[in-house]
Amino acid sequence: MLKNRFPIKVFEEWMTNDWFECLICKENSFDCLHHILSESTKYFIPGNHNKSILNSCPLHNDKCHLYNGAVLHTREMISKLLNKVEWILMKQGYQFTEVDKQFKEIYNKLYEQ
């Protein structure tokens, strides 16, 4: 069974940065953070870098996250979400941590569309 693997500071950052939109349906009031890259994706590389906020994606759990793995784990969607999350965080003035920098370096090719 999957469990939350994001540090609490990742949730806190999303809750305080004035972002409310689900990145799939574009409606307000997201209610979960999706791991863009998890053990369920063929591009996953194990390590602490996966706890990065860059790997978190605000979604609606029932409507857009659960039972939507076939779409969420495509190369195209992974790239789209990685780029959107990075853009949002940069726009909000988020300061990238060492874990974030490691994540970006390890998965850099997946940012290319």
C-alpha positions as a printed NumPy array, in Angstrom:
array([[  0.   ,   0.   ,   0.   ],
       [  1.312,   3.435,  -0.915],
       [  1.711,   5.988,   1.822],
       [  2.633,   9.618,   2.016],
       [  6.375,   9.998,   1.568],
       [  6.599,  13.784,   1.32 ],
       [  8.048,  15.721,   4.244],
       [  5.527,  17.964,   6.011],
       [  7.348,  21.047,   4.676],
       [  6.285,  20.077,   1.125],
       [  2.616,  20.168,   2.156],
       [  3.145,  23.389,   4.051],
       [  4.748,  25.047,   1.039],
       [  1.808,  24.197,  -1.235],
       [ -0.683,  25.339,   1.383],
       [  1.014,  28.706,   1.886],
       [  2.014,  29.665,  -1.655],
       [ -1.471,  30.694,  -2.827],
       [ -1.816,  27.902,  -5.375],
       [ -5.236,  26.245,  -5.314],
       [ -5.619,  24.626,  -8.738],
       [ -5.554,  20.92 ,  -9.552],
       [ -2.983,  20.511, -12.326],
       [ -5.155,  18.012, -14.224],
       [ -8.689,  19.43 , -14.282],
       [ -7.707,  23.053, -13.48 ],
       [-10.475,  23.356, -10.869],
       [ -9.809,  24.849,  -7.446],
       [ -9.333,  23.108,  -4.112],
       [ -6.834,  20.326,  -4.785],
       [ -6.904,  17.749,  -1.988],
       [ -3.821,  15.585,  -2.495],
       [ -0.23 ,  15.71 ,  -3.65 ],
       [  0.637,  13.221,  -6.361],
       [  4.176,  11.838,  -6.686],
       [  4.992,  12.636, -10.305],
       [  7.725,  10.01 , -10.171],
       [  7.071,   7.021,  -7.924],
       [  7.754,   3.301,  -7.946],
       [  4.769,   3.018, -10.295],
       [  6.58 ,   4.786, -13.136],
       [  9.225,   3.198, -15.323],
       [ 11.383,   6.331, -15.035],
       [ 11.658,   6.123, -11.22 ],
       [ 15.158,   6.157,  -9.711],
       [ 15.148,   5.272,  -5.982],
       [ 16.589,   7.767,  -3.528],
       [ 15.938,  10.566,  -1.066],
       [ 15.69 ,  13.056,  -3.962],
       [ 12.126,  11.813,  -4.581],
       [ 10.991,  13.707,  -1.456],
       [ 11.583,  16.955,  -3.348],
       [  8.745,  19.411,  -3.722],
       [  9.522,  19.223,  -7.458],
       [  8.082,  15.697,  -7.359],
       [  4.794,  16.861,  -5.824],
       [  1.762,  17.756,  -7.873],
       [ -1.51 ,  19.167,  -6.476],
       [ -4.507,  17.143,  -7.689],
       [ -8.038,  16.142,  -6.77 ],
       [ -7.628,  12.69 ,  -5.274],
       [-10.875,  11.009,  -6.367],
       [-11.469,  12.845,  -9.624],
       [ -7.965,  13.18 , -11.085],
       [ -5.508,  11.011,  -9.145],
       [ -6.944,   7.63 ,  -8.215],
       [ -7.488,   5.203, -11.092],
       [ -5.791,   7.602, -13.501],
       [ -2.332,   5.981, -13.494],
       [ -2.373,   5.147, -17.195],
       [ -2.458,   8.864, -18.004],
       [ -0.39 ,  10.171, -15.084],
       [  2.533,   7.836, -15.79 ],
       [  2.97 ,   8.615, -19.484],
       [  6.206,  10.318, -20.489],
       [  4.247,  13.265, -21.887],
       [  2.237,  13.835, -18.695],
       [  5.294,  13.422, -16.451],
       [  7.141,  16.082, -18.448],
       [  4.127,  18.395, -18.423],
       [  3.674,  18.1  , -14.66 ],
       [  7.382,  18.475, -13.852],
       [  7.579,  21.666, -15.881],
       [  4.342,  23.092, -14.499],
       [  5.366,  22.434, -10.878],
       [  8.765,  24.035, -11.402],
       [  7.163,  27.064, -13.092],
       [  4.657,  27.518, -10.245],
       [  7.348,  27.29 ,  -7.582],
       [  9.659,  29.696,  -9.391],
       [  6.774,  32.14 ,  -9.88 ],
       [  6.057,  31.964,  -6.149],
       [  9.695,  32.697,  -5.286],
       [ 10.376,  29.28 ,  -3.774],
       [ 14.036,  28.744,  -2.834],
       [ 15.21 ,  25.343,  -4.089],
       [ 16.856,  23.063,  -1.523],
       [ 19.702,  20.606,  -2.079],
       [ 17.132,  17.788,  -2.38 ],
       [ 15.302,  19.793,  -5.059],
       [ 18.537,  20.386,  -6.96 ],
       [ 19.382,  16.671,  -6.783],
       [ 15.91 ,  15.764,  -8.055],
       [ 16.225,  18.156, -10.997],
       [ 19.687,  16.854, -11.876],
       [ 18.66 ,  13.184, -11.722],
       [ 15.455,  13.631, -13.731],
       [ 16.643,  16.478, -15.971],
       [ 15.916,  14.589, -19.221],
       [ 12.267,  14.153, -18.219],
       [ 11.793,  17.933, -18.26 ],
       [ 12.402,  17.884, -22.009],
       [  9.172,  17.69 , -23.951]])
